[in-house]
Amino acid sequence: MPDSPKTIDRYEIITKLGKGSRGNVYLGRDPYIERQVAIKTYRVPEHKGPREVKKYQKRFFVEAQSAGLLMHPNIVAVYDADITDDLCYIIMEYVGGDTLEMFCNPDNLLPVDRVTEIIFSVCQGLEYAHQQGVIHRDIKPSNIILSSSGQPKISDFSIAFMKRDGSTLEQGLFGSPSYMSPELVKEELITEQTDLFSLGTIMYEMLAGKKAFDGNNDYAVMYKIVNEEPPPVLEMRPELPLIFGEILAKVLAKDTSKRYQNSMEFAYDLRLAIRDLRETPKETHDRELINYIHSLPFFHDFTEAQIDEILSASNLSKVESGKTIIEEGEVDDSFYILISGEVRVRKADQDVAVLGKGQCFGEMAYLTGEARPASIITKNDCILLKFSSTLLERLSESIQLLFFKYFTTSILKRLSRIE
């Protein structure tokens, strides 16, 4: 097959966009839909046995399936994929723009608020991917493209891991050394937090103009990732608000228990940083936050306008791990909805349940006015919406009815489990 074919299946080749170790990327055209597409090809290795070919094809399908599952404005969309005797190809959304590599150069750094916006948007894409059970494992500047409209899009899921159907994680070192997490270097358990660490290294580089972890060779880089801290970004950029140093210290923590537990938690602090930079009023709610809350089970029946109203009449706060939110026996009319993280339900000094994001707690005491039947303690850092009777009464009647509908459904489910 020639280096630049005229067609691949029904897709017309316009030009070659790039060349990799395993294939090429072309700008193509879908004649049926009349749109431009990116075509990523993989050449099946020659002179390999059936086992090697099968392993290679499996990796190809991992990318096609993992990226194909994801439809999000901050992820490059996959339209089609197929495999022939000697070629695998993926048809993707064509994003005409530069990768973040362009903006890691010290002579071409973006304004701080723009960097923060970009990382915030990538967090939204990762949160969505992680909710679908997909861990990217190769988040780096060259895998995030800025579209012509300035929208960041995550690309290249070729070494992604899909947590489904008893999938096992393939052992070995994957990804680009400068952006690997400590657990990836040490070949330990990989979770969504490895993507967050990698995203933190990108944020660091876009602010500092230098890599967080660099060295003369890959081994030197990996040693630093596991054993050394990067120079504080505030030493190089003393004009930055202090929150940037705090964010980078947390996202680049080597101990995963001290790192952000999920993308939403990372995005929450970035949102605070953006407000500091722009002096945005507290009452302003960004579209991404509203969309995220709308995706939680509790809020499925609410409109986006209603969620915006709820955010204006409630307290959104972050609570550190190990904090007691509700004390057994106290009398209080507040109730809470978990936006991110987990809490432990403790009764008579024994943990009886764990609640996760999207779940509500404290509503029984709110409805009955009686003392709290159990304590609620954060299992990790949590983001909460807090309501009181006064705050709830400020909301429109239609919203109050939806809340009571949820409370009723929740109580009935608990009673059915007791039976």
Secondary structure as the mmCIF struct_conf table of DSSP 4:
data_model
#
loop_
_struct_conf.conf_type_id
_struct_conf.id
_struct_conf.beg_label_comp_id
_struct_conf.beg_label_asym_id
_struct_conf.beg_label_seq_id
_struct_conf.end_label_comp_id
_struct_conf.end_label_asym_id
_struct_conf.end_label_seq_id
BEND BEND1 ASP A 3 SER A 4
BEND BEND2 LYS A 6 LYS A 6
STRN STRN1 THR A 7 ILE A 8
TURN_TY1_P TURN_TY1_P1 ASP A 9 ARG A 10
STRN STRN2 TYR A 11 LYS A 19
BEND BEND3 SER A 21 ARG A 22
STRN STRN3 ASN A 24 ASP A 30
TURN_TY1_P TURN_TY1_P2 PRO A 31 GLU A 34
STRN STRN4 ARG A 35 ARG A 43
HELX_LH_PP_P HELX_LH_PP_P1 VAL A 44 PRO A 45
TURN_TY1_P TURN_TY1_P3 GLU A 46 HIS A 47
HELX_RH_AL_P HELX_RH_AL_P1 PRO A 50 GLY A 68
TURN_TY1_P TURN_TY1_P4 LEU A 69 LEU A 69
TURN_TY1_P TURN_TY1_P5 PRO A 73 ASN A 74
STRN STRN5 ILE A 75 ILE A 75
STRN STRN6 VAL A 78 ILE A 83
BEND BEND4 ASP A 85 ASP A 86
STRN STRN7 LEU A 87 GLU A 93
BEND BEND5 GLY A 97 GLY A 97
STRN STRN8 THR A 99 THR A 99
HELX_RH_3T_P HELX_RH_3T_P1 LEU A 100 PHE A 103
BEND BEND6 CYS A 104 ASN A 105
TURN_TY1_P TURN_TY1_P6 PRO A 106 ASP A 107
BEND BEND7 ASN A 108 ASN A 108
HELX_LH_PP_P HELX_LH_PP_P2 LEU A 109 PRO A 111
HELX_RH_AL_P HELX_RH_AL_P2 VAL A 112 GLN A 131
TURN_TY1_P TURN_TY1_P7 GLN A 132 GLY A 133
STRN STRN9 VAL A 134 ILE A 135
BEND BEND8 ARG A 137 ARG A 137
HELX_RH_3T_P HELX_RH_3T_P2 PRO A 141 ASN A 143
STRN STRN10 ILE A 144 LEU A 146
TURN_TY1_P TURN_TY1_P8 SER A 148 SER A 149
BEND BEND9 GLY A 150 GLY A 150
STRN STRN11 PRO A 152 ILE A 154
TURN_TY1_P TURN_TY1_P9 SER A 158 ILE A 159
STRN STRN12 PHE A 161 MET A 162
TURN_TY1_P TURN_TY1_P10 ASP A 165 GLY A 166
HELX_LH_PP_P HELX_LH_PP_P3 LEU A 169 GLN A 171
BEND BEND10 GLY A 172 GLY A 172
BEND BEND11 GLY A 175 GLY A 175
HELX_RH_3T_P HELX_RH_3T_P3 PRO A 177 TYR A 179
HELX_RH_AL_P HELX_RH_AL_P3 PRO A 182 VAL A 185
TURN_TY1_P TURN_TY1_P11 LYS A 186 GLU A 187
TURN_TY1_P TURN_TY1_P12 GLU A 192 GLU A 192
HELX_RH_AL_P HELX_RH_AL_P4 GLN A 193 ALA A 208
BEND BEND12 GLY A 209 LYS A 210
BEND BEND13 ALA A 212 PHE A 213
BEND BEND14 ASN A 216 ASN A 217
HELX_RH_AL_P HELX_RH_AL_P5 ASP A 218 ASN A 227
HELX_LH_PP_P HELX_LH_PP_P4 GLU A 229 PRO A 232
HELX_RH_AL_P HELX_RH_AL_P6 VAL A 233 MET A 236
TURN_TY1_P TURN_TY1_P13 PRO A 238 GLU A 239
BEND BEND15 LEU A 240 LEU A 240
HELX_RH_AL_P HELX_RH_AL_P7 LEU A 242 VAL A 251
TURN_TY1_P TURN_TY1_P14 LEU A 252 LEU A 252
BEND BEND16 LYS A 254 ASP A 255
HELX_RH_3T_P HELX_RH_3T_P4 THR A 256 LYS A 258
BEND BEND17 ARG A 259 ARG A 259
BEND BEND18 GLN A 261 ASN A 262
HELX_RH_AL_P HELX_RH_AL_P8 SER A 263 ARG A 278
TURN_TY1_P TURN_TY1_P15 GLU A 279 GLU A 279
TURN_TY1_P TURN_TY1_P16 LYS A 282 GLU A 283
HELX_RH_AL_P HELX_RH_AL_P9 ARG A 287 SER A 295
BEND BEND19 LEU A 296 LEU A 296
HELX_RH_3T_P HELX_RH_3T_P5 PRO A 297 PHE A 299
TURN_TY1_P TURN_TY1_P17 HIS A 300 ASP A 301
BEND BEND20 PHE A 302 PHE A 302
HELX_RH_AL_P HELX_RH_AL_P10 GLU A 304 SER A 312
TURN_TY1_P TURN_TY1_P18 ALA A 313 ALA A 313
BEND BEND21 SER A 314 SER A 314
STRN STRN13 ASN A 315 VAL A 319
TURN_TY1_P TURN_TY1_P19 SER A 321 GLY A 322
STRN STRN14 THR A 324 ILE A 326
TURN_TY1_P TURN_TY1_P20 GLU A 328 GLY A 329
STRN STRN15 PHE A 335 SER A 340
BEND BEND22 GLY A 341 GLY A 341
STRN STRN16 VAL A 343 LYS A 347
TURN_TY1_P TURN_TY1_P21 ALA A 348 ASP A 349
STRN STRN17 GLN A 350 LEU A 355
TURN_TY1_P TURN_TY1_P22 LYS A 357 GLY A 358
STRN STRN18 CYS A 360 PHE A 361
BEND BEND23 GLY A 362 GLY A 362
HELX_RH_AL_P HELX_RH_AL_P11 GLU A 363 THR A 368
HELX_LH_PP_P HELX_LH_PP_P5 GLU A 370 ARG A 372
BEND BEND24 PRO A 373 ALA A 374
STRN STRN19 SER A 375 THR A 378
BEND BEND25 LYS A 379 ASN A 380
STRN STRN20 CYS A 382 PHE A 387
HELX_RH_AL_P HELX_RH_AL_P12 SER A 389 GLU A 393
TURN_TY1_P TURN_TY1_P23 ARG A 394 ARG A 394
BEND BEND26 LEU A 395 LEU A 395
HELX_RH_AL_P HELX_RH_AL_P13 GLU A 397 ILE A 418
#
